[in-house]
């Protein structure tokens, strides 16, 4: 009987470097900082929401996958982190209400700014703007991922690998912590989960000073992992510890590749209320130099990818404009219904007053005659 085994989607080094954010003028260090910042938001919010670690890890993987298809300039990192956690909680069957997600991220934003947190008023327009942005961004995440939200996490492999290697609980806990830190890096979507678990165990064994068998064959080969993969993942994890604390970066102030700042284009990108709007520049991101007549196949593929990306951007703008029109129509219809209810309520009140006055007049007249 044939079986279908789901495997995670992996990106190559070239794809991880040539992201849509790079085409929008965001350098590697800035993009990595935003990825770390978004993953830390997901981890902290998941802890406050009392979600299991598996749910937070799934949200971080979905967050990385989304920004392999979209740019940080067009989608704000905070709203995308909210949408990734909101979606992961439903995928892992630990759903949370939208109000709870918004309250937690709102409190985190004030606490990171060392400001006394304020209560989110659900009757204010700012709350409804954040709610609409969260729902719309979740829809964009699903569309960009092709509704493929399956995430195979490496945590389960650590448990089985430690049993095979006869590792102690301290070694397993250290490897588990290193694995959680690894999810802040884009390396978690570039290597299979078996390699991630193996690299975490290798680093934990080095930190704990516990020897693992390397003769006659290295132990990592037992888990279908090469030394090149272990070495690359160790470098990715250690580079995270050398980075400064990640903070929010307003990418709208970064100049575009064509030399100008972002301008007002058709539609508006998803962003956090109170922040500067992000760019929706749909101009061609092609290089300044004209390609030769004998351009390679890769060059044509690059232009095709840019064309597809621009087409998706235009579709996004149309979707946002359609949503705004639908919201305006909904507000107008709600206003008409409200006026009708007020008119009916006033008419009913007047009729009751008239009936009471009539009854009172009848009683007074009866009392006078008597």
N, C-alpha and C positions, 0 to 999 in steps of 0.2 A: 504494500500500500504506500503510495507516494505521499509525502508530507511537505508542507510549505513552511520553511524556516525564515522568520523575519530577521534581517540583519540591519544594523544601524547604517545610516548614510554617512560616508566619510568624505572629507575634502582633502585635496592635495595641497602641498606647500604653495604651489603657484596660485591656486584658487584662494587660499587663505591670505595671500599677499595682495592680489589684485581684486580687492573687494569694491563694492559700490562706493563706500566711504572714501577709498583712495581716489576714485574718479572725481569725487566732489572736493578734492583738495585737502582732505584730512590725512595727516601723516600717520605713520605706523605707531609711534609712541602715544599720540593722542587717542587713536582708536583702541589700543590696548588698555589705556587708562579708563576709557569709557566702558569697556567690557568688564574690567575689574570692578568698577563702580556699580554697574548694573547688577552684577552677580552678588556683590555685597548687600545691595538693597534687597534682593530676593532672599538672601540668607537671613538677614536681620528681620525682615517682615515675616518670613515663614516661622521664625522662632517666636515672635510676638503673637502670631496667629495659632501657635501650638500645632504646626503641621509636622509630619514626620520628615526625617532627613531625605528620604527617597523623593518626596514631593518637591522639596527645595532643589534637589539635584536635577530632577527632570525639568523644572522651570529654568534653571541655568542653561541646560543643554538646548532647550527650545529658544532661549534668548540668543545664544550664539548662532544657532541655525538661521534665525530670522535676519540677523545683521550680516549674514553671508549673502543675502539676497537684496537687502535694503541698506540705505545709507543713514548714518547718524545725523546727517544734516536734515533729512526729511522727516525722521521719526525721533522724537525726544526720548532719551534713554530712560527717564523716570517712568513715563507712561508705558513704554515697551516692557520695562521690568514688571510693572503692575499687571499688564496683560499676560505676560509669560507665566507669572505665578498664578494668576487667576485661572488660566487655561490648564496649567499643570495640576492644580488642585482638583479640577474636574476629571482630568485624565487618570490620575492616581486614586480617584474615588474618595477624595477628602475635600469636597467642595466647600467654599466659603462664600458668604454673601458679598455682593459688590460694595455695600455700605461698610462692611468690615475691612475690606481691602483698602478702600479709600481712607478710612479713618486711620489705619495703621500707617500708610505711606504719608498721610498728612502730618501725623505726629512725628514721624521720623524726619521729615523735612524741617520742621521747626526745631527739633532737638539737635540736628546737625548744625543748624545756624545759631545754636545757643540762645534760642528765644523761647519764652514760655509758650507751650503749645496751646492752641485755641481749639474749641470744640467746633466741629464741622456742622454748620447749620444746613439741614437737608432742604430747607425751604428757600435757600438762597440760590441764585443763578450760578455761582461758582461751583457748588456741589454738582449741579446737573451738567455743567460743562465738563467737569472731570469724569462724571459717569458716562456721558456720551463719548468722550475721547477714549475711555477705557474699552467700551464695547466696540467702537469702530476699529481700534488698534488690534483687539483680539481677532476681529474679522480679517484684518490685513495679515496678521500672523498666520492664521489658518490658510488663507489663500496662497501666501508665499510658500508655505510648507507643503502645499498640495493636499492639505488635510491629513498628512502623514505625521502623526504625533507620537508614533511609537518610539520609545526611548529604552534602550538596553543599558542599564547602569552597571558599572564595574563593582559595585559594593558586594553583590552576591558572590562574585568570584573570589573576593578576599577571604570570605568565610570558608569556602571549599578549599582554596589553596593553602590556607593556614592549617587545615586538618591534614592535608597531604604532607606538609613540611613539618608537622608537629611543633608549630609555633605557639608561644605562650600568649595569654590575654593582653599583656602589655605591648607585645609586638603587633598584635592585631589592632589594638586601639591606636597605636602610632600610625600604622599604615592607613587606617580608616580616616584619621585626621588629615594626613597628607593627600589622600584621595579627594577629600572635600575641598582642599585648597587648590588642587589641580583643576577642578571644574571652573575656576575663575579664568583659566587660560583657554585660548582657542584650540589648544592641543587636545582637549577632550572630544572634539568632533573631527580630529584628524587621524586618530589612532583607535583601533578596536578596544573594547572594554577589557579584554583579557590582557592587553599590553599595559593599560592604565593600572590595573590591579597589580600586575607583576612589578612595574616600576615603583609603585607605592611600597610594596613589600621589600624591594631591594633597598630603598632609601631608609625605611624603618629599621631594617636589619643593620645597616651601617650606623645609624644613630644609636641604636641599642647595643651595638657591639656583639650581636649574635651571628655566628658563622652559619652559612647555608652551604649545602653541598655543591661543589663545582667540578668534582671528578667522579667518574670518568667523563661525564658530560655536565655542562652547566645546568642548574636547576630551572632557569627560565625557559630553556628549550622544551621542557616538559609541558609548558603551558602555551606552546605555539607562539613564542615571542622571541625576536632576535635581539642581539646586543645593541644594534643600531637603534631600535625602537626604545629600549630601556635608556640608552644614553641620551637620546633626544628628549624624552619625557623628564628625565632627571634635570636636564638643563632648563626645560620649561618651568618646572616647579621651583627650582632654586632662583630663577630670574624673578619670580613673583615676590620672593622675600627681599630681593634687593631693590624693589620699586618703592617709591614714597607712597604715602597714604593717598588712595584714590579719592578725588573730589569731582564735583560737577564741573563740566567744561562747557561753556556756551559756544558751540561750534558755528553759530550764526555770525560770529565776528571773524571767523577764518576766511580769508579771501578765496574766491573761486579760482579754479585753474586758469580761466581766461583773463584773470587780472582784476576783476571787479568783485564787489561785494554782492551778496544775494539781493535780489530785487523782488518786487511784487509781481507774481505771476498768477496765472489762472488758478483758482482754488487756494486753499491754505493747508499747510501740513499739520499733522497731529502734534500738539505741544502741550505743555503744562500751563495752566492759567497763571498769568503774570510774568511769563518769560517771553523773550523776543521771538517773533515768528521765524520759522526755519525756511530755508530756500526750497522753492519748487521749480528750479531752473530746468527747463526741458531742452536747452540748447545742446547741440552735439558736443560730446566730450572728446572728440577726436584730437589727434596730435596736431601741433602747429605745422609740422612739415608735411608736405604732400607726398603720399607714398609713391614709389616708382611704379612703372607699368608692370614690372615683373614682381609685384608684391607677393609675399608668400601666402599660403593658405591660412596661417595663423592670423595674419593681419586682417584678412577678410572675415575670419571668425570673430575677431575683436569688434569689427564694425557691426557685425550681425548682433552680437551680444549688446552693444550699445543701443542699437535700434530697438531691440526687444525691451531693454530697460526703459528707454524713452517712451515706448508704447505703453508699458505698464504704468509709468508715471502719469501719462495723460489719462489712462483709465482711472487711476486713483483720484485725479482732480475731478473728473466727471462724477465719480461716485460721491465725493465729498459735496459737490454742488447739488447733486440730487438729494443727498441727505439733508442739506440745509433747506432746500425747497420743501421737503417733506415735513421738516420740523416747523417751518413757518406756516405751512398749511394746517398742521396739527394745532399750533397755537391759535390760529385764526378760527378754526372750527371749535376749539375749546372755548374761545371767547364768545362765539355766537351762542353756543349751548348755555354758557353761563348767563348771558343776557336774557335768553329765553326763560331759564329757571328763575331769574330775578323777577322778570315780568309776571310769570305765573304765581310766584310767591306773593308779590304785591297785590295782584288781583284777588288771590285767596284771602289775604289779610283784610282787604277792603270789604269783601263780601261778608266775612265774619263780623267785622265791626258794624256793618250795616244791619246784620241780623241781631246783634246784641242791642243796638240802638232801637230797633223796632220792638224787640221784646221789652225793653225798659220803658218805652213810650206806652206800650199796651198796659203794663202793670201800673204805671202812674195814672193812666186814665181810669183803670178799674178801681184803684184806690180812691180817686176823687169822686167817682160816681157812688161808691159805697158810703 
